[in-house]
């Protein structure tokens, strides 16, 4: 494999206190974001809040200000517009707190306000608020189930101390991405949940590679201090970690810039998650393994 870095001797564990403090702050913000999602106070998509998405096709490109004015003149509020000029379509998202059908009202308002434009209904999707609330609960349980699965797998593959490190790192990655989306007011929806579960899997894979090298070196160097073993192990796989993360990052970047609006939030979450996942496998998972107990961890042969 190509090596970007050779014979590095970085003292990662010497920076563990600063890294863990930073991670704790980010995780707390992520927990606040989860509480706000549960309360319905965050910027929730219609998946979680309930609402209607109407996608309309026009015979020519239209000015979004005209669309907005036509909707507001008909008393429609709390909507978002997404322009797709290359295919002459506009997507209208209306978040609602009641089981009210807005699609007909939207279509009639635009036909009245844009009389010189032919409008064709491309698609209509409606999710009731009760369904949205249930989806929020199910999404949280999905993330918890995935994390418990990681705990069981790493315990079987390595040992309990390692599984704690992997689980903490996975929770950290999920919370960190949520924190970024929450702080910047990005929409929380099922696409984000899909990205979070993907990030959890990616982070685990990277963490397991680091753990595998730590376990191997612990077997070979039974008298060397554990902190030194962990530092050397991370340095040995550092080049591999950077190359893997960089290639994955470039793939996610291609989706972000060229994948279209539908996959935009997923790609953004992946970009953030790849950076955070790489960081956590070094500065979160490994320090937790070191700090969980003071003695040398047992190693399965």
C-alpha positions in Angstrom: 0.0 0.0 0.0 1.1 3.5 -0.7 2.5 5.2 2.4 1.9 8.9 2.8 3.7 8.9 6.1 6.6 6.7 7.2 8.0 6.0 10.6 5.9 8.6 12.4 6.4 8.8 16.2 3.5 11.0 17.2 2.5 10.9 20.9 -1.3 10.6 20.4 -2.0 9.4 24.0 -0.1 12.4 25.3 -2.9 14.6 23.8 -5.7 12.4 25.1 -7.0 14.8 27.8 -7.4 17.7 25.4 -9.0 15.5 22.8 -11.4 14.0 25.3 -12.4 17.4 26.6 -13.1 18.6 23.1 -15.1 15.5 22.3 -17.1 15.8 25.5 -18.1 19.4 24.6 -19.2 18.4 21.1 -21.1 15.3 22.5 -23.0 17.5 25.0 -24.1 19.7 22.1 -25.2 16.6 20.3 -27.2 15.4 23.3 -28.9 18.8 23.4 -29.7 18.3 19.7 -31.3 14.9 20.5 -33.4 16.4 23.3 -34.6 19.1 20.9 -35.5 16.6 18.2 -37.4 14.6 20.8 -39.3 17.7 21.8 -39.9 18.6 18.2 -38.1 21.9 18.6 -35.2 21.4 16.2 -35.3 22.1 12.4 -37.2 18.8 11.6 -38.0 17.7 8.1 -41.4 16.5 7.2 -40.2 12.9 8.0 -40.2 13.8 11.7 -42.5 16.8 11.9 -45.2 15.9 9.4 -46.0 17.8 6.3 -46.5 17.8 2.5 -44.0 17.9 -0.4 -45.5 19.0 -3.7 -43.2 18.8 -6.8 -44.5 20.7 -9.8 -43.3 20.9 -13.4 -43.6 24.1 -15.4 -43.5 24.7 -19.1 -40.8 27.3 -18.5 -38.4 28.4 -15.7 -40.2 30.5 -13.1 -39.0 33.0 -10.6 -39.2 31.7 -7.0 -40.2 35.1 -5.8 -43.4 34.8 -7.9 -44.1 31.3 -6.5 -43.6 32.6 -3.0 -45.9 35.6 -3.6 -48.6 33.4 -5.1 -48.5 31.0 -2.1 -48.5 33.8 0.5 -51.3 35.6 -1.2 -53.4 32.5 -0.6 -52.5 32.4 3.1 -50.0 29.5 2.9 -47.2 29.9 5.4 -44.2 28.0 6.8 -43.1 26.6 3.5 -39.7 26.0 1.8 -39.0 26.2 -2.0 -36.4 24.3 -3.9 -35.7 25.3 -7.5 -34.7 22.8 -10.1 -34.2 25.0 -13.1 -32.5 22.4 -15.3 -35.7 20.4 -15.4 -38.1 23.3 -14.9 -39.4 21.9 -11.6 -40.1 23.4 -8.2 -40.4 21.4 -5.0 -42.6 23.0 -2.2 -42.3 21.6 1.3 -44.9 22.6 3.9 -44.4 21.6 7.5 -47.6 21.3 9.4 -48.8 20.4 12.8 -52.2 19.1 11.8 -53.4 16.4 9.4 -54.4 18.9 6.7 -54.1 18.3 3.0 -52.2 21.2 1.5 -51.5 19.8 -2.0 -54.7 21.0 -3.6 -54.4 24.4 -2.0 -50.9 24.8 -3.2 -51.7 23.8 -6.8 -54.8 26.1 -6.9 -52.8 29.0 -5.5 -50.1 28.7 -8.1 -52.5 28.3 -11.0 -54.3 31.4 -9.8 -51.1 33.4 -9.3 -49.2 32.2 -12.4 -52.0 32.2 -15.0 -49.6 32.4 -18.0 -47.7 29.3 -16.9 -48.7 25.7 -17.5 -48.3 23.6 -14.3 -48.2 19.8 -14.0 -48.2 17.9 -10.8 -45.1 15.7 -10.7 -45.5 14.2 -7.3 -47.2 14.7 -3.9 -46.0 13.2 -0.6 -47.8 13.7 2.7 -46.8 12.5 6.2 -49.0 13.1 9.2 -47.6 14.5 12.5 -48.4 11.3 14.4 -46.4 9.3 11.8 -43.6 11.8 12.0 -43.4 11.5 15.8 -43.3 7.7 15.5 -40.5 7.9 12.9 -38.5 10.1 15.3 -38.8 7.4 18.0 -38.0 4.6 15.6 -34.9 6.4 14.3 -33.5 6.8 17.8 -34.1 3.1 18.5 -32.4 2.2 15.3 -29.3 4.1 16.3 -29.3 2.6 19.8 -29.8 -0.9 18.3 -26.8 -0.4 16.0 -24.6 0.8 18.9 -25.6 -2.2 21.0 -24.7 -4.5 18.1 -21.3 -2.8 17.9 -20.8 -3.4 21.6 -21.6 -7.1 21.3 -19.5 -7.6 18.1 -16.3 -5.9 19.5 -16.7 -7.8 22.8 -16.7 -11.1 20.9 -13.9 -10.0 18.6 -11.6 -8.5 21.1 -12.7 -8.0 24.7 -15.1 -5.8 26.8 -12.6 -3.0 27.3 -12.2 -2.6 23.5 -15.9 -2.8 23.0 -16.4 0.1 25.4 -13.9 2.2 23.4 -15.6 1.4 20.1 -19.1 2.1 21.5 -18.0 5.4 23.0 -16.4 6.4 19.7 -19.5 5.4 17.7 -21.8 7.4 20.0 -19.3 10.3 19.8 -19.4 10.3 16.0 -23.2 10.2 15.9 -23.5 13.0 18.5 -20.8 15.1 16.8 -22.6 15.0 13.4 -25.9 15.8 15.1 -24.2 18.7 16.9 -23.0 20.2 13.6 -26.4 19.9 12.0 -28.1 21.3 15.0 -25.8 24.3 15.5 -26.0 25.3 11.9 -29.8 24.7 11.7 -29.6 22.0 9.1 -32.8 19.9 8.6 -33.1 16.7 10.6 -34.7 13.9 8.6 -34.5 10.2 7.7 -31.7 10.9 5.2 -29.6 12.2 8.1 -30.5 9.0 10.1 -29.3 6.9 7.2 -26.1 8.9 7.1 -25.6 8.4 10.8 -25.9 4.7 10.6 -23.5 4.6 7.7 -21.0 6.7 9.6 -21.3 4.4 12.6 -20.4 1.4 10.4 -17.5 3.3 8.8 -16.2 4.5 12.1 -16.3 1.0 13.5 -14.3 -0.4 10.6 -11.6 2.2 11.1 -11.6 1.6 14.8 -11.3 -2.2 14.5 -8.2 -1.8 12.3 -6.5 0.3 15.0 -7.6 -2.1 17.7 -6.4 -5.1 15.7 -2.9 -3.6 15.5 -3.0 -2.7 19.2 -3.9 -6.3 20.1 -1.2 -7.7 17.8 1.5 -5.4 19.4 0.2 -6.2 23.0 0.9 -9.9 22.3 4.4 -9.2 21.0 5.4 -6.7 23.6 4.1 -8.0 26.9 6.4 -5.9 29.1 6.1 -2.6 27.2 3.8 0.1 28.8 0.4 -0.1 27.3 0.4 3.6 26.4 3.6 3.2 24.4 2.1 0.1 22.6 -1.1 2.1 21.7 0.9 5.0 20.4 3.1 2.8 18.3 0.1 0.9 16.9 -1.7 4.1 15.9 1.5 5.4 14.2 1.9 2.1 12.3 -1.6 2.3 10.8 -1.7 6.1 10.5 -0.8 6.1 6.8 -3.5 3.5 6.0 -6.1 5.4 8.0 -5.3 8.7 6.2 -5.4 7.1 2.7 -8.7 5.2 3.4 -10.3 8.3 4.9 -9.1 10.5 2.0 -10.4 8.2 -0.7 -13.8 7.9 1.1 -13.9 11.6 1.6 -13.3 12.3 -2.1 -16.2 9.9 -3.0 -18.5 11.7 -0.6 -17.4 15.0 -1.9 -18.3 13.9 -5.5 -21.8 13.1 -4.2 -22.0 16.4 -2.4 -21.1 18.5 -5.4 -22.5 16.5 -8.3 -25.1 14.2 -6.7 -28.0 16.6 -6.8 -30.2 18.1 -4.1 -31.8 14.8 -3.0 -28.6 13.4 -1.8 -27.0 16.7 -0.7 -27.6 16.4 3.1 -26.6 12.7 3.1 -23.3 13.6 1.4 -22.7 16.5 3.8 -23.2 14.3 6.8 -20.8 11.7 5.4 -18.1 14.4 4.8 -18.4 15.5 8.4 -18.7 11.9 9.7 -15.5 10.7 7.8 -13.4 13.5 9.4 -14.9 12.9 12.9 -14.7 9.1 12.5 -11.0 9.2 11.7 -10.4 11.5 14.6 -12.4 9.3 17.0 -10.7 6.1 16.2 -7.4 7.7 17.3 -8.4 10.3 19.9 -11.5 8.7 21.4 -11.6 4.9 21.1 -7.9 4.3 21.9 -7.8 6.6 25.0 -10.9 5.0 26.4 -9.2 1.6 26.1 -6.2 3.0 27.9 -8.2 4.7 30.6 -10.9 2.1 31.3 -8.6 0.1 33.6 -5.0 0.8 34.8 -3.6 -2.6 34.1 -2.6 -4.3 30.8 -5.7 -5.5 28.9 -6.0 -9.3 28.4 -5.6 -10.3 24.7 -7.4 -13.1 23.1 -5.1 -15.4 21.0 
